[in-house]
Amino acid sequence: MQRRKFLQHLSTTSILLGAGSFPLQAFANEDLVKLTILHTNDVHSRMDPFPMDGTRMQGLGGVAKRAALLRKIRKTTDNVLLLDAGDIFQGTPYFNFFDGEVEFKAMNKMGYDAATIGNHDFDGGIENLASKIKMAKFEMLNCNYEVSNTPLHGMTKPYKIFRKGPLKIGVFGIGIEVNGLVPGKLIGDTRYNDPIVAANKIAKELKENHECHYIICLSHLGYKYTRGNRVSDIKLARMTSNIDLILGGHTHSFLDEPDIQKNVVGKKVWINQVGWAGVLLGRIDVTFAKLTKRKVVSHENTIIK
């Protein structure tokens, strides 16, 4: 159903997060500031649009179209963050021939602010991933992989705080268990730590120590699973606190609208994911009242065609 419906343009909806049920008009007497969060996931080296071959996604996607859309948004919008939830690599000959160099150069040109590591980003080997991260003009974030004995040592950060106007936005990354998913020779001595423990620790630090107004998790755990006990974005939302928004990847889930879950203290957590191959650009707009920090959140996924 998700894949059949994703080609429909989605209307923007607004929902208040936190206590109360005030509409945006309730902020009329307060100074407002808007944060616009743009996001992708599982682009998988899809640099060109899908070929015009009669299939469902023909003509969609491609970095040139995405770049044009980003320029248009930035011309009319302040306080923009551009984020990616992993699996930048693997899927077209661009990766086979250039080992991820083209993908990272394109992300630099488009002005990405941060990304997290997906399992397929190890497909060229950990040394290759480290060499490409050196090229990046954006932050590569992960807080649950121990990489101190690998070429990735010093190449990633657990989180990054972005200042957008008067706002402090904390962004951190979380990754899926790679053992058994990625051949050991490709990940070296990378060690996987419990993502729920790691996320709780980092989100608490961002909220309490750094006093961030909004906390975003870039997750490559997967949206949800019907079998086994794997950690998903839904589990992460329900078993943590202090996270406002989870931008996911890995399961290639085309969500028509964000999934809203309650965390361990009963507060709302938004989860969104925009399929794969860069055919959609996700957008979350958060409007803050400067003094009270009340916030209204709206959502829109844009088809890139």
C-alpha positions in Angstrom: 0.0 0.0 0.0 2.8 2.5 0.9 4.5 2.0 -2.4 1.3 2.3 -4.4 0.3 5.6 -2.7 3.7 7.4 -2.5 3.3 9.0 -5.9 0.4 11.0 -4.7 1.3 14.6 -3.5 0.8 14.8 0.2 -1.0 17.8 1.7 0.6 19.6 4.6 -0.8 18.9 8.0 -0.1 20.7 11.3 -0.1 19.1 14.7 0.9 20.6 18.0 3.5 18.7 20.0 3.4 18.7 23.8 0.6 19.6 26.1 -2.5 21.5 24.9 -4.1 21.7 21.5 -3.4 25.2 20.4 -3.6 26.0 16.7 -0.9 28.1 15.0 -3.1 31.1 15.4 -2.7 30.9 19.2 0.8 32.1 18.7 -0.4 35.4 17.2 1.0 37.6 20.0 4.3 35.8 20.2 7.4 36.1 18.2 7.8 33.0 16.0 10.7 31.2 14.4 10.5 28.3 11.9 12.9 25.5 11.5 12.7 23.5 8.2 14.1 20.0 8.2 14.7 18.4 4.8 15.7 14.8 4.6 16.6 11.8 2.4 17.5 8.1 3.1 18.7 5.1 1.2 19.6 7.0 -2.0 21.8 4.1 -3.0 24.0 5.9 -5.6 20.9 6.9 -7.6 22.6 9.9 -9.3 20.4 10.0 -12.4 16.6 9.8 -12.6 15.1 6.4 -13.2 15.0 5.6 -16.9 11.9 6.2 -19.0 11.0 2.5 -19.3 7.4 2.5 -18.3 7.9 1.4 -14.7 6.3 3.2 -11.8 9.3 5.4 -10.9 10.3 6.3 -14.4 11.8 9.8 -14.6 11.8 10.3 -10.8 14.7 11.3 -8.7 18.2 12.3 -9.6 20.6 14.7 -7.8 20.2 17.5 -10.4 16.4 17.7 -9.8 17.0 17.5 -6.0 19.6 20.2 -6.1 17.2 22.5 -8.0 14.4 21.8 -5.5 16.8 22.6 -2.6 17.9 25.9 -4.2 14.2 26.9 -4.6 13.4 26.1 -1.0 16.5 27.9 0.4 15.6 31.0 -1.6 12.4 31.4 0.3 13.1 29.7 3.6 15.3 30.5 6.6 16.8 28.0 9.1 17.1 25.0 6.9 18.7 21.7 7.8 19.4 19.0 5.2 20.0 15.5 6.6 20.4 12.0 5.3 19.7 8.7 7.2 22.3 6.4 5.5 22.9 4.0 2.7 24.4 6.6 0.5 26.3 3.9 -1.4 25.5 0.9 -3.6 22.9 0.4 -6.3 24.2 1.9 -9.6 27.4 1.8 -11.6 28.4 5.1 -10.1 29.4 3.3 -7.0 30.9 0.3 -8.8 33.2 2.6 -10.8 33.9 5.5 -8.4 33.5 3.9 -4.9 31.3 6.6 -3.5 33.3 9.7 -4.6 30.5 11.0 -6.9 27.9 10.6 -4.2 29.8 12.5 -1.6 30.8 15.3 -4.0 27.1 15.6 -5.0 26.1 15.9 -1.3 28.7 18.5 -0.7 27.3 20.5 -3.6 23.7 20.2 -2.3 24.8 21.5 1.1 24.0 18.5 3.3 24.5 19.3 7.0 24.8 15.8 8.4 24.3 12.1 7.6 24.5 8.8 9.4 26.1 5.5 8.3 24.0 2.8 6.7 25.1 -0.8 6.3 25.7 -0.5 2.6 28.1 2.4 3.2 30.5 -0.3 4.2 30.2 -2.1 0.9 33.5 -0.7 -0.4 35.2 -1.6 2.8 35.8 0.5 5.9 39.0 2.1 4.5 37.0 3.3 1.5 34.3 4.7 3.7 36.9 6.6 5.8 38.5 8.0 2.6 35.1 9.3 1.4 34.2 10.8 4.8 37.4 12.8 4.5 35.9 14.5 1.4 32.7 15.4 3.2 31.8 19.0 4.0 29.0 17.7 6.2 29.1 15.8 9.5 28.9 12.0 9.6 27.1 11.1 12.8 26.9 7.8 14.8 26.8 7.2 18.5 26.5 3.4 18.8 29.4 2.1 16.6 32.7 1.7 18.4 35.3 2.5 15.7 38.4 3.5 17.8 40.4 0.6 16.3 39.4 1.2 12.7 40.2 3.7 10.0 37.0 5.5 11.0 38.6 6.6 14.2 38.1 10.4 14.5 36.1 10.5 11.3 32.6 10.4 12.9 30.9 12.3 15.8 28.1 11.0 18.0 26.2 14.3 17.6 26.3 17.8 16.2 24.5 20.9 17.5 23.3 23.3 14.9 22.3 26.9 15.6 19.5 28.1 13.5 18.5 31.6 14.4 17.8 31.5 18.2 17.4 27.8 18.1 19.8 25.0 19.2 19.1 21.8 17.3 20.8 18.6 18.4 21.3 15.9 15.8 22.7 12.5 16.4 23.1 9.2 14.4 22.4 5.6 15.2 23.2 2.5 13.2 21.9 -1.0 12.6 23.7 -4.2 13.8 26.2 -4.8 11.0 27.6 -8.2 12.2 25.9 -10.8 10.0 24.6 -8.1 7.7 27.9 -6.9 6.3 31.0 -9.2 5.8 33.4 -8.9 8.6 36.3 -8.0 6.3 34.4 -4.9 5.3 33.7 -3.5 8.8 37.0 -4.4 10.4 36.9 -4.0 14.2 33.7 -2.0 14.3 31.7 -2.9 17.4 27.9 -2.4 17.7 26.5 -1.1 20.9 22.8 -1.1 22.1 21.1 1.7 20.1 18.5 2.3 22.8 21.1 2.8 25.5 23.3 5.0 23.3 20.3 7.1 22.1 19.1 7.7 25.6 22.5 8.8 26.7 23.1 11.2 23.8 19.5 12.6 23.8 19.8 13.3 27.5 23.1 15.1 27.1 21.7 17.2 24.3 18.6 18.1 26.3 20.0 18.7 29.7 23.7 19.6 29.2 23.4 21.6 26.0 19.8 22.8 26.4 18.8 22.0 22.8 15.3 23.1 21.8 14.8 20.2 19.4 16.5 16.8 19.1 16.7 14.8 15.9 17.9 11.2 15.6 19.2 10.1 12.2 18.4 6.3 12.3 19.4 3.5 10.1 17.7 0.9 12.2 14.6 0.4 10.0 11.1 1.6 10.5 9.4 -1.5 11.9 9.7 -5.3 11.8 7.1 -8.0 12.1 9.5 -10.8 13.1 12.3 -11.2 15.6 13.4 -8.7 18.3 15.4 -6.3 16.2 15.4 -2.6 17.3 13.3 -0.5 15.0 12.5 3.2 14.9 9.2 2.5 16.6 10.9 0.6 19.4 13.5 3.4 19.7 10.8 6.0 20.0 8.9 4.1 22.6 11.9 3.1 24.7 13.7 6.5 24.9 13.1 10.0 26.0 14.1 13.5 24.9 14.0 12.7 21.1 11.6 14.8 19.1 12.0 13.4 15.6 13.4 10.2 14.2 14.4 10.3 10.5 14.8 6.7 9.4 16.3 4.5 6.8 17.1 0.9 5.9 13.6 -0.5 5.3 12.9 1.7 2.3 9.5 2.7 3.9 7.4 5.1 1.9 5.4 6.8 4.7 2.5 8.9 3.5 2.8 10.8 6.8 4.9 10.6 9.9 4.2 7.9 12.5 3.7 9.5 15.9 4.6 7.4 18.9 4.7 8.0 22.6 8.0 7.8 24.4 8.7 6.4 27.9 7.4 9.6 29.5 4.3 9.9 27.3 5.6 12.6 25.0 5.1 12.5 21.2 7.9 11.4 18.9 7.6 11.8 15.1 9.0 9.2 12.8 9.4 9.7 9.1 11.1 7.9 6.2 10.9 8.7 2.5 11.4 5.3 0.7 14.6 5.0 -1.3 16.5 6.2 -4.4 16.0 9.9 -3.7 12.6 10.0 -5.4 11.2 11.9 -2.4 12.4 14.8 -0.4 11.0 14.8 3.1 10.1 18.0 4.8 9.3 18.7 8.5 8.5 22.3 9.5 8.7 23.2 13.2 7.4 26.6 14.3 8.5 27.7 17.7 7.3 30.5 20.0 10.5 32.2 20.9 9.6 32.8 24.6 7.5 29.7 25.5 9.2 27.3 23.1 5.8 25.8 22.3 6.0 24.2 18.9 3.7 23.3 16.0 4.9 20.7 13.5 3.8 20.3 9.9 4.9 17.7 7.3 5.2 17.4 3.5 6.9 14.9 1.2 7.8 16.3 -2.2 8.1 14.0 -5.3 11.2 14.8 -7.2 10.2 14.7 -10.9 
